[in-house]
Amino acid sequence: MKRLFAWFVDNPVAANLIMIVIVAGGLATVTSIKREVFPEFSMDRVSITVPYLGASPEEVEQAVCLRVEEAIDGIDGIKQVTSLANEGVAQITAELFPEADSQRVLDDIKSRVDAIDTFPEEVEKPVIGEITNRRQVINVAISGRTDERSLRAVGEQVRDEIAALPGITIVELVGVRPYEISIEVAEERLRQYGLTFDAVAQAVRRSSIDLPGGSLRTREGEILLRTEGQAYTARDFEKLPLIALPDGSRLHLGDVARVVDGFAETDQAAL
């Protein structure tokens, strides 16, 4: 260290040149350096959320948690797996070793979970992602004397406008219930037409879907065909056909059920 200081004293011109190069390099890169008020960093954990609506915690544990744990067991990089079975949803968390490649482990977990074919039919698509630590800069609360749908629409508009501002990386809408279309089937109407609840459910699955129809070659080129039958609103679901009646007419879902375009029943906490 003393030799280094002595060299700088004996060579002041070289020392000044080195200082100028360092300062110039810093000024050239200062504009491209990523700056964050609250930097985001990985928690070395992967979260797996599997909705199983209507199932009890015991059913969720047996049908989802155990099968996911068995599927991801043995993946290199996983330190510990913990599961939480709640009513209607399973939450599995995989803790990783600090030196593990989180992206590679995440891809392996997705491949293993997507390959599970023994889930009950009522189980929805798993949501898999890496847990990161993020802190918000501000909270914006919206309130008003209006219905829930209108209030959520205003919240979504505010979210989109804030996200469009320069320097904003992510904006989340919290404290709102997800949209849900519920079908309340009248039992006496089912008996009147000789239907069962399973038959109605199968008819809805069969009719409310978009399907590719192949392609058609013409002189101008190739035309892709697609049938669009996915229902999105209560009115769309009410028009879904169930069966053909003896007089040639069709029985629609709205004839035997009440379709409500509303929100899911969830536990919401006031902020």
C-alpha positions as CSV (number, residue, x, y, z in Angstrom):
1,M,0.0,0.0,0.0
2,K,2.9,2.4,0.8
3,R,4.5,1.7,-2.6
4,L,1.2,2.6,-4.3
5,F,0.9,5.9,-2.5
6,A,4.6,6.6,-3.3
7,W,4.0,5.9,-7.0
8,F,1.1,8.3,-7.1
9,V,3.3,11.0,-5.4
10,D,6.1,10.4,-7.8
11,N,3.8,10.4,-10.9
12,P,1.2,13.1,-10.4
13,V,0.3,13.3,-14.1
14,A,-0.5,9.6,-14.3
15,A,-2.5,9.9,-11.1
16,N,-4.6,12.7,-12.5
17,L,-5.2,10.9,-15.7
18,I,-6.4,7.8,-13.8
19,M,-8.7,10.0,-11.7
20,I,-10.2,11.7,-14.9
21,V,-10.9,8.2,-16.5
22,I,-12.7,7.0,-13.3
23,V,-14.8,10.2,-13.1
24,A,-15.6,10.2,-16.8
25,G,-16.6,6.5,-16.7
26,G,-18.9,7.2,-13.7
27,L,-20.6,10.1,-15.4
28,A,-21.1,8.0,-18.6
29,T,-22.8,5.2,-16.8
30,V,-24.8,7.1,-14.2
31,T,-27.8,7.6,-16.5
32,S,-28.1,3.9,-17.3
33,I,-27.8,2.6,-13.7
34,K,-31.1,1.0,-12.5
35,R,-32.4,3.0,-9.6
36,E,-35.2,1.8,-7.3
37,V,-36.6,3.4,-4.1
38,F,-37.6,0.0,-2.8
39,P,-35.7,-2.6,-4.7
40,E,-37.4,-5.9,-5.4
41,F,-35.5,-9.1,-4.4
42,S,-36.2,-12.8,-4.4
43,M,-37.3,-14.5,-1.2
44,D,-36.0,-17.9,-2.4
45,R,-39.5,-19.3,-2.3
46,V,-41.9,-20.6,-5.0
47,S,-45.6,-20.4,-4.4
48,I,-48.2,-22.8,-5.9
49,T,-51.8,-21.9,-5.5
50,V,-54.5,-24.4,-6.7
51,P,-58.2,-23.4,-6.5
52,Y,-60.6,-26.2,-5.7
53,L,-63.9,-24.4,-5.2
54,G,-66.4,-25.9,-2.9
55,A,-64.0,-28.4,-1.3
56,S,-63.4,-28.8,2.4
57,P,-59.9,-28.4,3.8
58,E,-59.6,-32.2,4.2
59,E,-60.6,-32.7,0.6
60,V,-58.1,-30.1,-0.6
61,E,-55.3,-31.8,1.4
62,Q,-56.0,-35.2,0.0
63,A,-56.8,-34.3,-3.6
64,V,-54.3,-31.4,-4.1
65,C,-51.7,-30.8,-1.5
66,L,-50.4,-34.4,-1.2
67,R,-50.3,-34.9,-5.0
68,V,-48.4,-31.6,-5.6
69,E,-46.0,-32.5,-2.8
70,E,-45.3,-35.9,-4.4
71,A,-44.9,-34.4,-7.8
72,I,-42.3,-31.8,-6.8
73,D,-40.5,-34.1,-4.4
74,G,-36.9,-34.7,-5.4
75,I,-36.4,-31.5,-7.5
76,D,-32.9,-30.3,-7.1
77,G,-32.7,-27.0,-5.3
78,I,-35.8,-27.4,-3.0
79,K,-34.9,-27.2,0.7
80,Q,-38.4,-27.6,2.2
81,V,-42.0,-27.9,1.1
82,T,-44.9,-26.6,3.3
83,S,-48.6,-26.9,2.4
84,L,-51.7,-25.1,3.7
85,A,-55.2,-26.5,2.9
86,N,-58.0,-24.0,3.2
87,E,-61.6,-24.2,2.1
88,G,-61.6,-24.1,-1.7
89,V,-57.9,-23.5,-2.2
90,A,-54.5,-25.1,-1.6
91,Q,-51.4,-23.1,-1.0
92,I,-48.0,-24.9,-1.3
93,T,-44.7,-23.1,-0.7
94,A,-41.3,-24.5,-1.8
95,E,-38.4,-23.0,0.0
96,L,-35.2,-23.1,-2.0
97,F,-31.5,-23.3,-1.1
98,P,-29.8,-19.9,-1.3
99,E,-27.4,-21.1,-4.0
100,A,-30.1,-22.7,-6.1
101,D,-31.1,-21.3,-9.5
102,S,-34.6,-20.0,-8.8
103,Q,-35.6,-19.7,-12.4
104,R,-34.6,-23.3,-13.2
105,V,-36.4,-24.6,-10.1
106,L,-39.5,-22.6,-11.0
107,D,-39.5,-24.2,-14.5
108,D,-39.1,-27.7,-13.0
109,I,-42.0,-27.1,-10.6
110,K,-44.2,-25.9,-13.4
111,S,-43.4,-28.9,-15.5
112,R,-44.1,-31.3,-12.7
113,V,-47.3,-29.7,-11.5
114,D,-48.7,-29.3,-15.1
115,A,-48.1,-33.0,-15.6
116,I,-50.4,-34.1,-12.8
117,D,-53.5,-35.7,-14.4
118,T,-55.1,-37.0,-11.2
119,F,-56.7,-33.8,-10.0
120,P,-60.5,-33.8,-9.7
121,E,-62.3,-32.2,-12.5
122,E,-63.4,-29.2,-10.3
123,V,-59.7,-28.2,-9.7
124,E,-58.8,-25.1,-11.6
125,K,-55.5,-24.3,-13.3
126,P,-52.6,-24.0,-10.7
127,V,-51.0,-20.6,-10.4
128,I,-47.2,-20.9,-9.9
129,G,-44.8,-18.0,-9.3
130,E,-41.7,-16.9,-7.4
131,I,-42.3,-15.0,-4.2
132,T,-40.6,-11.6,-4.3
133,N,-40.4,-8.8,-1.8
134,R,-42.0,-5.6,-3.1
135,R,-42.9,-2.5,-1.2
136,Q,-45.4,0.0,-2.5
137,V,-44.6,3.7,-2.7
138,I,-48.2,4.9,-2.1
139,N,-51.7,3.6,-1.4
140,V,-54.6,5.1,-3.2
141,A,-58.0,4.5,-1.6
142,I,-61.3,5.0,-3.6
143,S,-64.7,5.2,-2.0
144,G,-68.1,6.4,-2.9
145,R,-71.8,5.9,-2.5
146,T,-72.3,3.6,-5.4
147,D,-72.6,-0.1,-6.2
148,E,-69.6,-2.5,-6.0
149,R,-69.4,-3.0,-9.8
150,S,-69.2,0.8,-10.5
151,L,-66.6,1.3,-7.7
152,R,-64.4,-1.5,-9.1
153,A,-64.7,0.0,-12.7
154,V,-63.5,3.3,-11.3
155,G,-60.6,1.5,-9.5
156,E,-59.6,-0.2,-12.7
157,Q,-59.6,3.1,-14.5
158,V,-57.4,4.8,-11.9
159,R,-55.1,1.8,-11.9
160,D,-54.6,2.0,-15.7
161,E,-54.0,5.8,-15.5
162,I,-51.4,5.4,-12.8
163,A,-49.7,2.6,-14.6
164,A,-49.3,4.9,-17.7
165,L,-47.3,7.4,-15.7
166,P,-43.6,7.5,-16.4
167,G,-41.5,5.8,-13.8
168,I,-44.3,3.5,-12.6
169,T,-43.4,-0.2,-12.9
170,I,-46.4,-2.0,-11.4
171,V,-49.8,-1.0,-10.0
172,E,-52.1,-3.5,-8.3
173,L,-55.8,-3.4,-7.5
174,V,-56.4,-4.9,-4.0
175,G,-59.4,-5.1,-1.7
176,V,-61.8,-6.0,-4.4
177,R,-63.7,-9.3,-5.0
178,P,-63.1,-11.1,-8.3
179,Y,-65.9,-11.3,-10.9
180,E,-68.1,-14.4,-10.8
181,I,-71.1,-15.7,-12.7
182,S,-73.2,-18.0,-10.5
183,I,-75.9,-20.3,-11.9
184,E,-78.7,-21.1,-9.4
185,V,-80.6,-24.1,-10.8
186,A,-84.3,-24.5,-9.7
187,E,-84.8,-28.2,-8.7
188,E,-88.5,-28.2,-9.7
189,R,-87.7,-27.0,-13.2
190,L,-85.2,-29.8,-13.5
191,R,-87.8,-32.4,-12.6
192,Q,-90.3,-30.8,-15.0
193,Y,-87.9,-31.4,-18.0
194,G,-86.3,-34.6,-16.7
195,L,-82.9,-33.1,-16.2
196,T,-80.2,-33.5,-13.6
197,F,-77.7,-31.0,-12.2
198,D,-74.8,-32.9,-13.8
199,A,-76.6,-32.7,-17.2
200,V,-76.9,-29.0,-16.9
201,A,-73.2,-28.6,-15.9
202,Q,-72.1,-30.7,-18.8
203,A,-74.3,-28.7,-21.2
204,V,-72.7,-25.5,-19.9
205,R,-69.2,-26.9,-20.4
206,R,-70.0,-28.1,-23.8
207,S,-71.7,-25.0,-25.1
208,S,-69.6,-22.2,-23.5
209,I,-66.3,-22.8,-25.3
210,D,-64.3,-21.5,-28.3
211,L,-63.1,-24.2,-30.7
212,P,-60.7,-24.1,-33.7
213,G,-62.5,-25.2,-36.9
214,G,-59.5,-25.9,-39.1
215,S,-58.5,-23.9,-42.2
216,L,-60.0,-23.2,-45.6
217,R,-57.7,-22.8,-48.7
218,T,-58.8,-20.2,-51.2
219,R,-57.2,-18.4,-54.1
220,E,-56.5,-15.4,-52.0
221,G,-54.8,-17.5,-49.3
222,E,-55.6,-19.6,-46.2
223,I,-58.5,-18.7,-44.0
224,L,-58.5,-20.0,-40.4
225,L,-61.9,-21.0,-39.1
226,R,-62.9,-20.7,-35.4
227,T,-66.2,-21.1,-33.6
228,E,-66.8,-18.6,-30.8
229,G,-69.2,-19.9,-28.2
230,Q,-67.6,-18.8,-25.0
231,A,-70.1,-17.0,-22.7
232,Y,-68.9,-14.0,-20.7
233,T,-72.0,-12.3,-19.3
234,A,-75.1,-13.5,-17.6
235,R,-77.2,-12.9,-20.7
236,D,-74.8,-15.1,-22.7
237,F,-75.1,-17.9,-20.2
238,E,-78.9,-17.6,-20.2
239,K,-79.0,-18.3,-24.0
240,L,-76.9,-21.5,-23.8
241,P,-79.0,-24.4,-25.1
242,L,-79.6,-27.5,-22.9
243,I,-81.9,-29.9,-24.8
244,A,-84.3,-30.0,-27.7
245,L,-88.0,-30.2,-26.7
246,P,-90.5,-32.4,-28.5
247,D,-92.1,-29.4,-30.3
248,G,-88.8,-28.6,-31.9
249,S,-87.9,-25.7,-29.7
250,R,-84.8,-25.5,-27.5
251,L,-84.6,-25.4,-23.7
252,H,-82.1,-22.7,-22.6
253,L,-80.3,-22.4,-19.4
254,G,-82.3,-19.3,-18.5
255,D,-85.5,-21.4,-18.5
256,V,-84.3,-23.6,-15.6
257,A,-81.8,-21.5,-13.7
258,R,-81.2,-18.0,-12.4
259,V,-77.9,-16.6,-13.7
260,V,-76.3,-13.9,-11.5
261,D,-73.5,-11.7,-12.9
262,G,-71.8,-10.6,-9.7
263,F,-68.8,-11.2,-7.5
264,A,-67.3,-14.2,-5.7
265,E,-68.0,-14.8,-2.0
266,T,-64.6,-14.1,-0.4
267,D,-63.3,-12.8,2.9
268,Q,-62.2,-9.3,2.3
269,A,-60.4,-7.1,4.9
270,A,-60.9,-3.4,5.1
271,L,-57.8,-1.3,4.3
